[in-house]
Amino acid sequence: MKQTEITKEIEETPQEEINKGQIVDRKFASGFALDGNIVKNFEDKHFTIMGYRTELLEDYKDKNNKIEKLILSVKLADGTIVDYFPNNSSQKVIIAKRGYSYDNWVNFVGEFETRTQRIGDVDKEVIYIKK
């Protein structure tokens, strides 16, 4: 029996589906986070939250400081699973619909939108979750 067949026989939780999708199938690029310029060009901007984690990362305002950042694993409309760093506005949209517990955010279906914003000296496409 092939590894793919064994994996498909297991009833999967969203986090297990992430692991299977990235390790077994390898159909899509992995290990990158969503970028506003990428999302801006999606035909279908819908997504499903598959899992979450937090990591201590360098604070972009103070390189000597580390801050805890929320990272959501999201499944895009085309089946690709990627990391998404939701900003506070996007987190508030999910909180309004699912509450404060990250566990309740899993399987949330939403839609991205992008807005051009000046960040420092550069205009960037910033990802938001539609209300």
Secondary structure, DSSP 8 states (H G I E B T S, - for coil): --HHHHHHHS---HHHHHHHIIIII--S--S-B--HHHHHT-S--EEEEEEEEEEEEE-SS-TT-EEEEEEEEEEETTS-EEEE---HHHHHHHHHHH-S-GGGGTT-EEEEEEEEEEETTEEEEEEEE--
